[in-house]
């Protein structure tokens, strides 16, 4: 009996020795590569005035969901309401409006829809009033037109009223451009941004120019759209975009987002870590709702110059000093030898967004009675710098995901699953049984195990029953 046990131990020792050979390459010990998952910054809520901060906190905490979701919606709505009424001038000739494009990245059920709706609620109310006004004007027009038609002598044909819009939601590209022709200041609110992205370039077999028009709109350049069915000319477009998108959907839109033409570089992403589902005892108060509505109404009530041109806000002397210092640091980061090439595009647009965000924060503070409506002060510049740092961290995560292959995704999912297993190990059969990362067959599990081991996330071993398995390499994984 003792001899049999000794032989069994010798056999297992030999099997382990054979398994070790997998980790040897040309006589050198295998060096494992740490599993890496990008961490992102928390949203810097201190950039907001107290009543806006309260709205964001109560909105997110009552759902619950990451505060990023409500905060990005606030930034998008604010820029849209400012429209063409204010500009920031960093130096003569270098001016920007506040509008931005914001994408909230979250899985289904992560709670990204409700914060968007709550942030948009004051805009919904504005749209209701515009609709009611239009109905009254239309009724009067119908009467005046009937009177004019009955006796045209000596009478001028009445002008038919046009419906005004504060926002559009899930609109087609055609409808959006038509509305912008009448409403140069517009918020585009998509619960799912994938609909907007997929609707581009649907003409000419996918070779249409809708994406090019959006690139012009982002830069506030005139847009002239000529097609057989329509002709729209938008001389001074101002379009704020805010919406949600699922991580997996984002990965499937590489062509629509297109890094080649810089389209994706114009989008600011909030991609916070997923929250565990839990019950919330926090209530969204009437005071928080009223405070945000008051801010939105004040933003909407701002006026530019009587001739329709915007009021220009320059930088105070201290703000200019801080802005120049920020530029120097930003360019030093880009010029560093090890700076990733894929981030050059988004970092170039963040130089512009620095000013747009400074104007956004300044005007939120203005309508909250905390700043002057004349010059951008140092507090707004510092706040914008914090926001740019936030968006940089989230951009890194997004661009890593965009470059992720199907195998990358499976490896990531298996590693996360293994972290939750006893001993952080599993057999191919276990993975097949639980359909981890979509595995359906034992052969698929074995092939994926090979990939995980080769990448250095795990090593081959034997479990207590003597069955082959993989075990995560200690010290390489995030907590």
TORDO-125846 format. One record per residue (C-alpha): residue in three letters; x, y, z. Coordinates in steps of 0.05 Angstrom, whole numbers, plus 5000, padded with zeros to 4 digits. Layout:
! residues N
ALAXYZ ...
This chain:
! residues 479
UNK500050005000 UNK505750475018 UNK509250304953 UNK502950464913 UNK502251144947 UNK509551284934 UNK508751114861 UNK502551554856 UNK506252134887 UNK512052024839 UNK507152004780 UNK503952664801 UNK510752984812 UNK512752764742 UNK506253064714 UNK507653724748 UNK514753704721 UNK511953604651 UNK507154184661 UNK513054624681 UNK515954514613 UNK510354934585 UNK513355534620 UNK520355434593 UNK522355794529 UNK529255624501 UNK531655444571 UNK529356094603 UNK524156124658 UNK517456394635 UNK516257104660 UNK508957254670 UNK505857894644 UNK501258244694 UNK493858274679 UNK492259004667 UNK485559354671 UNK485360104663 UNK483060484724 UNK479361144715 UNK478661774755 UNK472461944795 UNK468662534768 UNK471163184802 UNK464463414830 UNK467764014863 UNK467764364795 UNK460264464802 UNK456664994842 UNK453064714905 UNK446064664874 UNK448664304812 UNK452963844855 UNK446963674898 UNK442963504835 UNK448363034811 UNK449462694878 UNK442062584893 UNK440562354822 UNK446061834822 UNK445561614894 UNK437961514891 UNK438361044831 UNK443960834848 UNK448960914792 UNK455861234782 UNK455561984791 UNK459162054725 UNK452661904689 UNK448962504717 UNK455162954714 UNK456362844640 UNK449062974626 UNK449663634663 UNK455663844621 UNK452063674557 UNK445664034575 UNK449364654599 UNK453264724534 UNK446864634494 UNK443065174532 UNK448865664525 UNK448565574450 UNK451366174412 UNK450366674469 UNK457366624499 UNK464366494473 UNK471066424507 UNK477266764477 UNK484066494499 UNK487766974453 UNK485767404394 UNK482566964342 UNK482366334384 UNK475166274407 UNK470565714426 UNK463365604445 UNK461365124501 UNK457964554463 UNK460863864471 UNK459263144452 UNK458562694513 UNK457861934514 UNK455961564577 UNK458660854573 UNK454960334614 UNK452459624609 UNK444959474605 UNK441859574674 UNK447560024697 UNK442860604708 UNK445161084653 UNK438261244625 UNK434961564686 UNK440462084700 UNK440062304627 UNK432562394632 UNK432962774698 UNK438263244671 UNK434063354609 UNK427463464647 UNK427964234648 UNK429364214572 UNK423263764563 UNK419164294600 UNK421964834555 UNK419964424494 UNK412864354521 UNK412265114526 UNK414965194455 UNK409764694431 UNK404065054466 UNK406465724437 UNK406765414368 UNK399665134374 UNK396965834391 UNK400866154334 UNK398465604286 UNK391165714305 UNK391766454292 UNK395366334226 UNK389965854203 UNK384666394215 UNK388866944183 UNK390366504123 UNK383066334112 UNK381267074115 UNK386867254066 UNK384966694018 UNK377666934017 UNK379667643997 UNK386967733975 UNK385968453950 UNK390268933990 UNK392468404039 UNK399168084051 UNK399367334057 UNK400667154130 UNK407166794146 UNK406366094172 UNK409665994240 UNK415365504248 UNK415965024305 UNK421965164350 UNK425764624385 UNK429964604448 UNK432163894435 UNK431363294389 UNK431262574412 UNK432661974369 UNK431662404307 UNK433762174238 UNK439662534206 UNK434862874158 UNK430363124214 UNK436263364255 UNK439263774199 UNK432364064181 UNK431264264253 UNK438164584259 UNK436565024199 UNK430965334240 UNK434065234309 UNK441565374307 UNK442165224382 UNK440064514394 UNK441163934442 UNK441163234411 UNK439162734465 UNK439862004448 UNK438361474500 UNK442661014456 UNK447961384415 UNK448860764371 UNK442660974332 UNK445761644315 UNK452361324295 UNK449260774253 UNK444861264215 UNK450861634186 UNK452961544114 UNK446761144096 UNK446761464028 UNK450861243968 UNK451960553996 UNK455360814059 UNK459461344024 UNK455061934042 UNK457462574075 UNK453562584140 UNK459762454182 UNK463463014147 UNK457663484162 UNK458063294236 UNK465463434236 UNK463864134210 UNK458364234262 UNK463164054319 UNK467764604295 UNK461865094286 UNK463165144211 UNK457465264161 UNK454064644134 UNK451064624064 UNK447263974050 UNK444763873979 UNK441163243960 UNK435563093912 UNK430463043967 UNK432763654008 UNK437364244015 UNK439364504083 UNK444065074097 UNK446265184169 UNK450765804172 UNK452165784247 UNK450965084276 UNK451064954351 UNK449564234370 UNK450663934438 UNK450263174440 UNK449162734501 UNK447162014505 UNK448861314529 UNK452260724496 UNK453660014518 UNK460959774522 UNK459759194474 UNK456059634425 UNK461660144428 UNK466659594410 UNK462359404350 UNK462260114322 UNK469660174303 UNK467860364232 UNK462660884251 UNK467061194305 UNK473061184256 UNK479561414286 UNK482161554216 UNK477862174205 UNK478162384278 UNK470762314290 UNK471461934356 UNK476562434381 UNK471062954387 UNK467062524436 UNK468262584511 UNK467061914545 UNK465161744616 UNK466561004627 UNK466460884702 UNK467360204734 UNK460959804740 UNK457359864807 UNK454759254844 UNK447159244847 UNK444459474913 UNK438359794944 UNK438560554956 UNK435260925012 UNK437061604983 UNK431162024957 UNK431562504899 UNK428863124932 UNK424363664903 UNK429664164925 UNK434963834881 UNK430163804822 UNK428164534831 UNK435364764838 UNK437464444772 UNK431264714737 UNK432865414762 UNK439965354735 UNK437465124667 UNK432265674662 UNK437566204677 UNK442265904625 UNK436665904574 UNK434866624591 UNK441866894577 UNK442367354517 UNK447967534470 UNK448868214438 UNK442668544407 UNK445268394338 UNK445467654353 UNK452967594362 UNK455667254425 UNK458567594485 UNK466067444487 UNK469167244553 UNK476767344558 UNK481367064611 UNK483467454673 UNK490967554680 UNK491566984732 UNK487066534690 UNK491466654630 UNK497666474670 UNK494465834693 UNK491965664624 UNK498865754594 UNK501865314647 UNK496664784633 UNK498264814558 UNK505664714572 UNK504264094614 UNK499363834562 UNK504263904504 UNK509863604546 UNK505562994557 UNK504162924482 UNK511463034463 UNK514062504512 UNK517761934476 UNK513161394503 UNK506561754490 UNK501761274455 UNK500461454383 UNK493061264388 UNK491961814440 UNK494862384398 UNK488162524364 UNK483862564427 UNK489162964464 UNK489163474408 UNK481663564416 UNK482363604491 UNK486464244481 UNK480064534451 UNK475564214502 UNK479664544557 UNK476765214535 UNK469764954523 UNK469564644593 UNK472265284625 UNK466665674593 UNK461565154615 UNK463865174688 UNK464365944687 UNK457166024664 UNK454565514714 UNK457965934767 UNK455166574737 UNK447966354739 UNK449166094810 UNK451566784831 UNK458766554843 UNK462466884785 UNK462167484738 UNK459367464669 UNK465167814636 UNK471767454645 UNK473766734655 UNK477066704724 UNK482466234751 UNK477365794788 UNK474065604722 UNK480865464689 UNK482965014747 UNK476164654744 UNK476964554669 UNK483864254681 UNK480963764730 UNK475563574680 UNK480663464624 UNK484663004671 UNK478262624684 UNK476662544610 UNK483862344594 UNK483361754642 UNK476761524612 UNK479361624541 UNK485061144556 UNK480060614578 UNK475660724517 UNK481360684467 UNK483960054500 UNK477159744492 UNK476659964419 UNK483159594404 UNK480858974441 UNK480258344399 UNK475157794409 UNK480457374444 UNK482457964488 UNK475358024511 UNK474657274526 UNK481257274565 UNK478957864606 UNK472257534622 UNK475456874642 UNK480657214686 UNK475157594722 UNK471056954730 UNK477156574757 UNK478257114810 UNK471556924840 UNK472856174841 UNK475655774900 UNK483155754894 UNK482456204832 UNK482855584788 UNK478255174743 UNK478354604694 UNK476254664621 UNK470054264639 UNK468154794692 UNK468755354640 UNK464654964590 UNK459254804642 UNK458355534663 UNK459155804592 UNK464556284615 UNK466156794561 UNK461356444514 UNK465255784515 UNK460955204488 UNK465754634478 UNK471554324517 UNK476054464457 UNK474355204460 UNK475955204534 UNK482654874523 UNK484555364468 UNK482755954511 UNK486555654570 UNK492755614525 UNK491956354508 UNK491156554581 UNK497256164601 UNK501456434544 UNK499557134564 UNK502056994634 UNK495457084671 UNK495256354695 UNK499255714698 UNK497554994686 UNK496554564748 UNK492753974776 UNK486854054823 UNK485553624885 UNK482353084842 UNK488553064798 UNK484953384739 UNK488553894694 UNK486554604707 UNK489255314704 UNK490655734765 UNK491556484765 UNK498656724778 UNK498957034847 UNK500857764852 UNK499057944780 UNK491758104786 UNK487958724809 UNK484558654877 
